[in-house]
């Protein structure tokens, strides 16, 4: 069982809409590594409830599961697009 102090730190570290990527969810074979989701809430026992891109809303158990935060999907796409644009400009090509 997680102590109250750790649970409060989890609530601060993973506020609503924090984007995360799953590395491993214990006992859930359908939850594949690389699956992305957004935090819905951290409950009073320290489980992180997530809305996953596969439609699942399974909660993360911080003592058993592995995951990390990521940029939001829109921010990732923006970064990818600007990177492609910069590469094209470096090669003397235009994205238009």
ZALO-473983 format. One record per residue: residue in one letter; chain; x, y, z of N, C-alpha, C, O in turn. Coordinates in pm, 1 decimal. Example, Ala and Ser with C-alpha at 12.3 -4.5 7.8 and 13.67 -1.06 7.14 Angstrom:
<sevexs>
a, A, 1319.0, -569.0, 780.0, 1230.0, -450.0, 780.0, 1320.0, -330.0, 780.0, 1423.6, -331.9, 846.5
s, A, 1285.0, -225.0, 708.0, 1367.0, -106.0, 714.0, 1290.0, 3.0, 787.0, 1340.9, 113.8, 803.9
</sevexs>
This chain:
<sevexs>
x, A, 84.3, -118.1, 0.0, 0.0, 0.0, 0.0, 89.1, 125.0, 0.0, 186.5, 133.2, 74.9
x, A, 54.8, 219.1, -83.2, 130.6, 344.0, -92.3, 95.4, 435.8, 24.7, -18.7, 438.2, 70.9
x, A, 194.7, 511.1, 71.7, 165.6, 603.6, 180.5, 103.3, 732.5, 125.0, 115.0, 762.7, 6.2
x, A, 38.6, 805.5, 211.6, -36.2, 927.5, 173.8, 53.3, 1029.3, 103.6, 10.3, 1092.4, 7.1
x, A, 177.8, 1046.6, 150.6, 270.5, 1142.7, 92.1, 301.1, 1106.5, -53.8, 300.2, 1193.9, -140.5
x, A, 327.7, 980.2, -81.0, 356.8, 936.1, -217.0, 234.5, 955.9, -307.6, 248.6, 997.5, -422.6
x, A, 116.7, 926.6, -256.8, -5.5, 944.1, -335.9, -23.8, 1091.3, -373.1, -61.1, 1122.4, -486.3
x, A, 1.7, 1180.3, -280.4, -10.0, 1324.0, -309.8, 93.3, 1367.1, -413.6, 64.0, 1451.1, -498.7
x, A, 214.2, 1310.1, -407.3, 316.5, 1340.6, -508.4, 274.7, 1289.7, -645.7, 298.1, 1356.3, -746.6
x, A, 212.1, 1170.6, -650.1, 162.9, 1117.7, -777.6, 56.3, 1209.4, -836.9, 55.0, 1234.4, -957.4
x, A, -32.9, 1259.3, -751.6, -138.7, 1349.3, -798.7, -79.4, 1477.4, -856.7, -132.4, 1532.1, -953.4
x, A, 29.7, 1525.4, -798.4, 96.3, 1644.8, -849.1, 173.1, 1615.4, -978.6, 170.6, 1694.9, -1072.5
x, A, 240.3, 1502.1, -982.2, 323.8, 1466.9, -1098.2, 241.4, 1428.1, -1220.1, 284.5, 1451.5, -1333.0
x, A, 122.8, 1368.9, -1199.6, 40.3, 1320.7, -1310.5, -98.5, 1384.4, -1307.0, -197.2, 1315.7, -1280.6
x, A, -107.0, 1515.9, -1333.6, -239.2, 1580.3, -1335.2, -321.1, 1533.7, -1455.2, -268.7, 1471.4, -1547.5
x, A, -449.0, 1564.7, -1452.1, -539.9, 1531.1, -1561.9, -479.4, 1577.6, -1694.3, -423.8, 1687.0, -1704.5
x, A, -492.0, 1490.9, -1795.6, -446.7, 1514.8, -1933.3, -297.0, 1498.2, -1954.7, -247.9, 1527.7, -2063.7
x, A, -221.6, 1451.5, -1853.1, -80.9, 1420.4, -1875.6, -73.5, 1305.7, -1975.6, -139.0, 1202.9, -1958.1
x, A, 6.5, 1323.5, -2080.8, 22.6, 1219.6, -2182.3, 127.9, 1119.3, -2135.5, 235.6, 1157.5, -2089.9
x, A, 95.2, 990.6, -2147.5, 187.4, 885.8, -2104.7, 196.5, 777.5, -2210.3, 109.7, 765.1, -2296.8
x, A, 303.0, 699.2, -2201.7, 322.3, 584.5, -2289.0, 351.9, 463.2, -2202.6, 436.5, 467.5, -2113.3
x, A, 281.7, 356.4, -2230.3, 295.9, 233.1, -2153.6, 420.5, 156.7, -2196.2, 449.5, 144.0, -2315.1
x, A, 492.8, 106.8, -2098.7, 604.9, 16.5, -2124.6, 563.2, -127.5, -2096.1, 594.3, -218.3, -2173.2
x, A, 491.9, -147.7, -1983.6, 444.2, -281.8, -1946.6, 332.6, -268.9, -1843.1, 344.4, -194.2, -1746.0
x, A, 224.0, -343.3, -1865.9, 116.8, -349.9, -1766.1, 104.2, -495.2, -1722.4, 70.8, -583.1, -1801.8
x, A, 131.2, -517.9, -1596.3, 131.2, -652.6, -1538.8, -4.4, -720.5, -1555.3, -107.4, -666.2, -1515.3
x, A, -3.3, -841.6, -1615.6, -122.8, -924.1, -1625.7, -224.3, -881.0, -1730.0, -335.0, -934.7, -1732.9
x, A, -190.1, -785.5, -1815.7, -284.0, -735.5, -1917.1, -219.5, -745.8, -2054.9, -160.2, -649.8, -2104.2
x, A, -231.8, -863.9, -2116.9, -166.7, -890.4, -2244.9, -215.1, -799.9, -2358.0, -140.5, -774.0, -2452.5
x, A, -339.2, -751.6, -2349.4, -393.0, -666.4, -2455.8, -337.7, -524.3, -2448.9, -356.3, -445.8, -2541.9
x, A, -270.3, -491.2, -2339.7, -213.3, -357.5, -2322.3, -66.5, -362.1, -2365.5, 22.9, -393.7, -2286.9
x, A, -45.3, -329.9, -2491.7, 86.0, -346.6, -2553.0, 181.1, -232.4, -2520.1, 139.6, -118.1, -2500.5
x, A, 308.0, -265.6, -2514.7, 411.4, -165.0, -2497.1, 400.3, -62.7, -2609.2, 379.6, -98.7, -2725.1
x, A, 414.1, 64.9, -2574.7, 402.7, 171.3, -2673.4, 264.8, 234.5, -2681.3, 246.7, 337.0, -2747.0
x, A, 167.4, 173.3, -2614.3, 32.0, 227.6, -2612.6, 32.9, 362.4, -2542.2, 95.5, 378.5, -2437.4
x, A, -37.4, 459.4, -2600.9, -40.0, 594.4, -2544.1, -175.6, 623.2, -2481.7, -277.1, 565.4, -2520.4
x, A, -175.3, 713.8, -2384.3, -299.4, 752.2, -2318.9, -284.8, 883.9, -2246.3, -176.8, 942.7, -2240.1
x, A, -397.5, 928.9, -2191.1, -400.0, 1052.5, -2111.9, -456.0, 1022.3, -1974.3, -554.0, 949.3, -1959.7
x, A, -392.3, 1079.5, -1874.4, -435.0, 1060.7, -1736.2, -572.9, 1123.9, -1715.8, -598.1, 1237.9, -1754.7
x, A, -660.8, 1045.7, -1653.4, -792.0, 1096.8, -1612.7, -784.0, 1148.8, -1469.6, -836.2, 1255.9, -1438.6
x, A, -717.9, 1071.8, -1382.3, -706.4, 1109.9, -1241.0, -615.5, 1011.1, -1169.2, -593.4, 899.4, -1215.8
x, A, -563.7, 1054.1, -1055.8, -495.1, 964.3, -962.3, -589.5, 950.3, -843.7, -629.4, 1049.9, -783.4
x, A, -625.3, 825.7, -810.2, -722.3, 805.8, -702.3, -654.8, 804.5, -564.9, -533.2, 820.4, -554.0
x, A, -734.7, 785.4, -461.6, -685.2, 795.0, -323.9, -602.6, 675.2, -278.5, -549.3, 675.9, -167.5
x, A, -591.1, 572.4, -362.4, -499.6, 462.3, -329.6, -377.4, 463.5, -421.3, -294.6, 372.5, -416.1
x, A, -366.1, 567.6, -506.1, -247.0, 586.3, -588.1, -250.7, 523.5, -725.7, -148.9, 522.0, -794.9
x, A, -364.7, 471.6, -767.3, -375.2, 419.7, -903.9, -394.4, 536.5, -999.3, -467.6, 631.1, -970.2
x, A, -327.2, 528.4, -1113.9, -338.3, 633.7, -1214.9, -437.0, 585.7, -1320.9, -408.7, 492.4, -1396.0
x, A, -552.2, 650.2, -1325.8, -656.0, 613.2, -1422.0, -628.0, 682.1, -1554.2, -604.0, 802.7, -1559.4
x, A, -631.5, 602.7, -1662.3, -588.5, 650.1, -1793.7, -693.8, 616.9, -1899.1, -756.1, 510.8, -1895.5
x, A, -712.1, 708.7, -1991.7, -792.2, 682.7, -2110.9, -691.8, 646.8, -2220.3, -620.7, 733.2, -2271.7
x, A, -687.3, 517.9, -2255.2, -589.1, 467.1, -2350.6, -639.9, 482.7, -2493.4, -760.7, 487.3, -2516.7
x, A, -547.4, 490.8, -2589.0, -583.9, 508.5, -2728.6, -656.2, 386.9, -2787.7, -715.1, 396.9, -2895.4
x, A, -652.6, 273.1, -2719.1, -725.9, 155.2, -2766.3, -868.1, 148.9, -2709.2, -939.6, 51.0, -2730.6
x, A, -908.9, 254.4, -2635.9, -1042.7, 260.8, -2579.0, -1053.1, 211.1, -2436.3, -1155.8, 230.8, -2371.3
x, A, -948.9, 147.3, -2386.6, -948.1, 97.3, -2249.9, -934.2, 212.0, -2150.5, -881.2, 318.2, -2183.1
x, A, -982.2, 188.8, -2029.7, -962.7, 285.6, -1921.2, -900.4, 216.6, -1799.5, -926.9, 255.2, -1685.7
x, A, -818.7, 115.8, -1823.6, -751.0, 47.5, -1713.7, -656.9, 142.5, -1640.8, -592.8, 227.8, -1702.1
x, A, -649.7, 126.5, -1510.3, -562.6, 209.8, -1426.6, -423.5, 148.8, -1418.1, -406.4, 27.1, -1425.4
x, A, -325.3, 235.7, -1402.6, -187.8, 192.4, -1380.1, -164.9, 170.5, -1231.0, -210.8, 248.5, -1147.6
x, A, -93.7, 63.9, -1199.2, -48.1, 36.5, -1063.3, 100.1, 74.1, -1060.7, 182.3, 4.0, -1119.6
x, A, 134.9, 182.9, -993.7, 272.7, 231.6, -997.4, 372.1, 134.8, -935.0, 492.4, 146.9, -957.9
x, A, 324.1, 39.8, -857.1, 413.3, -59.2, -796.6, 439.5, -177.4, -889.4, 535.6, -251.1, -867.5
x, A, 356.5, -198.1, -993.0, 371.1, -314.8, -1079.3, 393.1, -280.3, -1226.3, 460.1, -355.1, -1297.6
x, A, 338.3, -169.3, -1272.3, 342.3, -135.1, -1414.6, 455.8, -36.8, -1443.4, 503.8, 33.1, -1354.1
x, A, 497.8, -33.3, -1571.3, 601.6, 60.4, -1613.8, 545.5, 150.8, -1723.1, 476.7, 104.1, -1813.9
x, A, 575.1, 280.4, -1714.0, 527.5, 378.7, -1810.1, 612.7, 503.9, -1797.6, 690.7, 517.4, -1703.4
x, A, 597.9, 594.7, -1891.7, 666.4, 723.2, -1882.8, 580.9, 831.3, -1946.3, 493.8, 803.0, -2028.6
x, A, 606.5, 955.5, -1907.3, 533.3, 1067.3, -1966.4, 591.4, 1096.9, -2103.9, 708.1, 1068.9, -2131.4
x, A, 507.6, 1153.9, -2189.5, 549.7, 1192.9, -2324.2, 491.2, 1329.4, -2355.6, 404.9, 1379.7, -2283.7
x, A, 539.5, 1388.4, -2464.0, 476.7, 1509.0, -2515.3, 337.2, 1469.6, -2561.1, 313.6, 1352.4, -2590.1
x, A, 244.9, 1563.4, -2568.3, 112.3, 1529.6, -2619.0, 123.4, 1490.7, -2764.9, 219.7, 1527.9, -2831.9
x, A, 27.2, 1417.3, -2814.3, 29.4, 1369.1, -2952.2, 37.9, 1487.1, -3049.6, 113.6, 1480.7, -3146.5
x, A, -37.7, 1593.8, -3026.3, -33.2, 1711.6, -3113.7, 106.8, 1773.1, -3112.3, 157.5, 1813.7, -3216.9
x, A, 169.9, 1780.3, -2994.0, 304.5, 1835.3, -2985.1, 404.1, 1745.9, -3056.6, 495.3, 1796.7, -3121.8
x, A, 389.4, 1613.1, -3046.5, 478.3, 1521.2, -3116.0, 468.1, 1539.8, -3266.3, 569.8, 1544.2, -3335.5
x, A, 343.7, 1551.0, -3318.3, 324.2, 1569.5, -3461.4, 384.4, 1701.1, -3506.3, 444.2, 1707.9, -3613.7
x, A, 370.2, 1805.3, -3427.0, 427.3, 1935.5, -3459.3, 579.3, 1925.6, -3465.8, 641.5, 1980.4, -3556.8
x, A, 638.2, 1857.0, -3371.0, 783.4, 1839.0, -3368.7, 828.2, 1759.9, -3490.6, 927.6, 1795.2, -3553.9
x, A, 755.1, 1651.9, -3524.8, 788.5, 1571.1, -3641.5, 778.8, 1653.7, -3768.9, 866.5, 1646.0, -3854.9
x, A, 672.6, 1732.6, -3781.5, 653.9, 1814.8, -3900.6, 764.9, 1918.7, -3912.9, 819.3, 1937.3, -4021.8
x, A, 799.3, 1985.9, -3805.3, 904.1, 2087.1, -3812.8, 1038.2, 2021.6, -3843.3, 1121.5, 2079.6, -3913.0
x, A, 1058.9, 1902.3, -3792.0, 1181.7, 1829.6, -3823.3, 1189.6, 1793.9, -3969.7, 1296.3, 1806.4, -4030.0
x, A, 1079.2, 1749.5, -4029.4, 1075.1, 1715.5, -4171.7, 1098.2, 1839.6, -4255.9, 1168.8, 1835.1, -4356.6
x, A, 1038.3, 1950.7, -4214.1, 1053.4, 2076.4, -4286.6, 1198.5, 2122.7, -4283.4, 1252.4, 2167.3, -4384.7
x, A, 1261.3, 2111.8, -4166.6, 1401.0, 2152.3, -4153.6, 1491.5, 2064.4, -4237.8, 1585.4, 2114.3, -4299.7
x, A, 1464.8, 1932.7, -4241.5, 1543.2, 1841.8, -4322.2, 1529.7, 1875.7, -4469.7, 1628.7, 1875.3, -4542.8
x, A, 1407.2, 1905.3, -4514.4, 1383.3, 1940.2, -4653.7, 1455.8, 2068.6, -4691.1, 1514.8, 2078.3, -4798.6
x, A, 1451.0, 2168.4, -4600.8, 1518.6, 2295.0, -4627.5, 1670.1, 2273.5, -4634.2, 1738.1, 2336.8, -4715.0
x, A, 1722.0, 2186.3, -4551.3, 1864.1, 2159.0, -4550.9, 1907.2, 2094.5, -4682.8, 2020.5, 2112.3, -4727.3
x, A, 1815.9, 2019.5, -4744.7, 1845.5, 1953.3, -4871.5, 1805.2, 2041.0, -4989.4, 1814.7, 1997.6, -5104.1
x, A, 1759.5, 2165.8, -4962.8, 1722.4, 2258.4, -5068.8, 1588.1, 2229.9, -5131.1, 1563.9, 2268.6, -5245.4
x, A, 1499.5, 2162.9, -5058.6, 1366.9, 2130.2, -5109.8, 1263.2, 2209.4, -5033.0, 1290.2, 2256.4, -4922.5
x, A, 1146.3, 2224.5, -5089.6, 1035.8, 2295.6, -5025.5, 925.4, 2197.8, -4991.8, 901.4, 2103.6, -5067.2
x, A, 856.8, 2218.4, -4878.8, 746.1, 2131.5, -4837.0, 614.2, 2173.8, -4902.1, 511.5, 2110.9, -4876.5
x, A, 613.8, 2278.3, -4985.5, 488.3, 2329.3, -5042.9, 441.3, 2245.3, -5156.3, 337.4, 2274.1, -5215.7
</sevexs>
